Amino acid sequence: MRNKLYLLILLALIAALATFGIASARGAAQATTTEPTPTVTRTIAVNGTGKVYLTPDIAYVTIGVHTENKDAAQAVAQNNAQSTKVKEALIAMGVDAKDIQTTNFSIYPQQQYDQNGKPTGDINYVVDNQIYVTVRDLDKIGNLLDTVVKAGANSIYGIQFDVADRTKAQSEARKLAVVDAQAQAKELATAAGVTLGPVQTINAGTSQTPIPVYEKGMGGGGGVAAAASVPVSTGQMVLQSDVYMVFAIQ
């Protein structure tokens, strides 16, 4: 009897394990068959460029007054007198006072050397005063440069041309960049024999090419001879917008 009981218990355990194994296998099979297959989206990626050409209508110029003297106080006084005359000349030319900004004022001792490069023991005090001027009437810029030089400016560090309001031009450049990107994507899709789908992503950026710069003199305290009228050409600016676009392939 005892052996029969052990046999029945053993058979029951085997049956239970078999049932559990079948259920696990069915569950795994169902999980495998019901798990969604990941969808791969085919895409075409392109870079588009849009350019707008602009004529500058504003200019920024840095004008400096450089003086040297063995006496520091005299060097400053001389510089102040020349700088004041330069500012007065600018205002007389029609430049608004709010468009004249002092960007640097410095004074420092400078050791003097003989022709052999040896220190002489003499010290000169160097004073530099630089002002940043916004010029809104470009027709006057040539005469303005002559006028400030005659008034006492002896360093003009360069002219930077710009457009006061670039909002409309930037918008136009972005639109042209998108049109360019779309044209490229369509061309690629046609060549590949596929149909172009909707836009997936788009990134845009705007840049500006180097602005023409005119330099009349560069620091160092050297005098700048005034001409009858400085010829200044504003040229053109190029505003460029770039877009990166990704299109789906249907």
Beta strands, then each sheet from edge to edge (+ up, - down):
strand 1: 43-54
strand 2: 58-69
strand 3: 100-113
strand 4: 119-135
strand 5: 155-162
strand 6: 196-208
strand 7: 213-214
strand 8: 237-249
sheet 1: 1+ 8- 6+
sheet 2: 3+ 4- 2+ 5- 7+
end
